[in-house]
Structure formats: structure tokens, C-alpha cells
Amino acid sequence: MQVDPFVSLLVGALGAAALGLFGAWIQFRREHSRWIREQRMEATRAFLRVAERMPSTNQVAKYNSALDEMHEALAAVRLFGPPAVIDAALTYRQAAFDRAIVIGHARSEPELADPKNRQDAEDKYESARDALIIAARRQLGVK
């Protein structure tokens, strides 16, 4: 039994094309994973930068501007982040708000300021920031 050279050539060409497509698909998946990882890292970094600059003031305009920036940064985290990072970012956002309010209140009405409230707000803020960083590092595979 003799195989037609044309059939042999056709099978070889189809096999090479299939392997080429499979290799291209693997490369696409790698590039996409790398792109997602970069987007997640940048979104988390931008959110941390904004949250770190949350003003501790009772000036409504400054505070509202900071809130707007934080919501924009949080949108990117929600878009790219896995649930653990999103939850940690939401907790951190709340802690940053609470801290800014307590510190702003302490500045505007020092006679009513309770040092324990300020320390509690600072502790929650630090804890929430650390939890976000740990979640982001875990998700990004950073040891």
C-alpha cells in the first residue's frame, strides 16, 4: 500500500498549522496573563497612592476631591482585582475615611478629641493597609 505524496504533504501541513495555532494560543495566554498582572499591580499601586494622601482635614472641598480620586482608583481595582484584593481595598478605603474624619475632627475641635479614638482609627488604618498589601502581593505572586 502506497500513500499518495499529496495526502502525506497535506497531513504534514495541517499538523504544522495546528501546532502553530496551538503555540500562538499559548503565547497569547501568556501575554494576556502578563498584561492582567501589570494592570492589577498598577491599579493597586494607584489606589494605595491615593489612599495614603487622604487629607486629614475638616475642609469639605479637599476631602471631597480626595474622595473622588479614591473612587476613581477603586474603580480600576474593581475592574482588574480579584475578590480578595477588592475586599481589602474597600476595607482600607473605609479605614482611610474614618481616620481622616477622626483626625480632622481632632484638629477642628481639639477639646472634644479623644486620643483613644485617634489611636483606634490609626490602628485600623494601618491594619487595613497591611491587609491590602498582603492580598495584592499574594495575588501578584510576590513573596
C-alpha positions in Angstrom: 0.0 0.0 0.0 1.4 3.3 -1.1 0.5 6.6 0.4 -0.2 9.4 -2.1 2.6 12.1 -1.6 -0.1 14.8 -1.9 -2.0 13.3 1.1 1.2 13.0 3.0 2.1 16.6 2.3 -1.4 17.8 3.2 -1.4 15.9 6.6 2.0 17.3 7.4 1.0 20.9 6.5 -2.2 20.6 8.6 -0.3 19.2 11.5 2.2 22.0 11.3 -0.6 24.6 11.1 -2.3 23.0 14.1 0.9 23.1 16.1 1.5 26.7 15.1 -2.0 27.7 16.1 -1.6 25.9 19.4 1.7 27.7 20.0 0.2 31.0 19.2 -2.7 30.4 21.6 -0.2 29.5 24.4 1.7 32.7 23.7 -1.5 34.8 23.7 -2.5 33.3 27.1 1.0 34.2 28.5 0.9 37.7 27.2 -2.7 38.2 28.4 -1.8 36.9 31.9 1.2 39.2 32.0 -1.0 42.2 30.9 -3.6 41.4 33.6 -0.9 41.1 36.2 0.6 44.5 35.2 -2.9 46.1 35.2 -3.6 44.7 38.7 -0.3 45.9 40.0 -0.8 49.4 38.6 -4.4 49.6 39.8 -3.4 48.6 43.4 -0.5 50.9 43.4 -2.6 53.9 42.2 -5.2 53.1 44.9 -2.6 52.9 47.6 -1.1 56.3 46.5 -4.5 58.0 46.7 -5.4 56.4 50.0 -2.1 57.4 51.5 -2.8 61.0 50.6 -6.3 61.1 52.1 -6.4 64.6 53.8 -6.9 64.7 57.5 -8.9 67.9 57.4 -12.4 69.2 58.0 -12.2 71.2 54.8 -15.1 69.7 52.8 -13.6 70.7 49.3 -10.3 69.0 49.9 -12.0 65.9 51.4 -14.5 65.6 48.6 -11.7 66.0 46.0 -9.8 63.2 47.7 -12.9 61.0 47.8 -13.4 61.5 44.0 -9.7 60.4 43.4 -10.1 57.4 45.7 -13.3 56.3 43.9 -11.6 56.5 40.5 -8.7 54.5 41.8 -11.0 52.0 43.3 -12.8 51.5 40.0 -9.6 50.2 38.5 -9.1 47.8 41.4 -12.7 46.6 41.0 -12.1 46.1 37.3 -8.9 44.1 37.5 -8.6 42.9 41.0 -9.6 39.5 42.3 -12.2 39.5 45.1 -9.7 39.3 48.0 -7.9 42.4 46.8 -11.2 44.2 46.1 -12.5 43.4 49.6 -9.2 44.5 51.2 -9.3 47.8 49.2 -12.8 48.5 50.3 -11.8 47.9 53.9 -8.8 50.2 53.5 -10.9 52.9 51.9 -13.3 52.8 54.9 -10.4 52.9 57.3 -8.8 55.9 55.5 -12.1 57.8 55.6 -12.6 57.1 59.3 -9.0 58.1 60.0 -9.4 61.3 58.1 -12.6 62.2 59.9 -11.2 61.5 63.3 -8.0 63.5 62.7 -10.0 66.3 61.0 -12.3 66.4 64.0 -9.4 66.5 66.4 -7.9 69.5 64.5 -11.2 71.4 64.4 -12.3 70.7 67.9 -9.3 69.6 70.0 -11.1 69.9 73.3 -13.5 67.2 72.1 -10.9 65.0 70.6 -10.4 61.6 72.3 -6.8 60.3 71.9 -8.2 56.7 72.1 -10.4 57.3 69.1 -7.5 58.6 67.1 -5.3 55.7 68.1 -8.1 53.2 67.2 -8.5 54.9 63.8 -4.8 54.8 63.2 -4.6 51.1 64.2 -7.5 50.2 61.9 -5.9 52.2 59.1 -2.5 50.5 59.4 -4.1 47.1 59.7 -6.3 47.6 56.6 -3.3 48.9 54.6 -1.2 45.9 55.6 -4.1 43.6 54.7 -4.4 45.2 51.2 -0.7 44.9 50.6 -0.6 41.3 51.7 -3.6 40.4 49.5 -2.1 42.3 46.5 1.3 40.6 47.0 -0.3 37.2 47.3 -2.3 37.8 44.1 0.7 39.1 42.2 2.9 36.2 43.3 5.3 38.5 45.1 7.0 36.8 48.1 
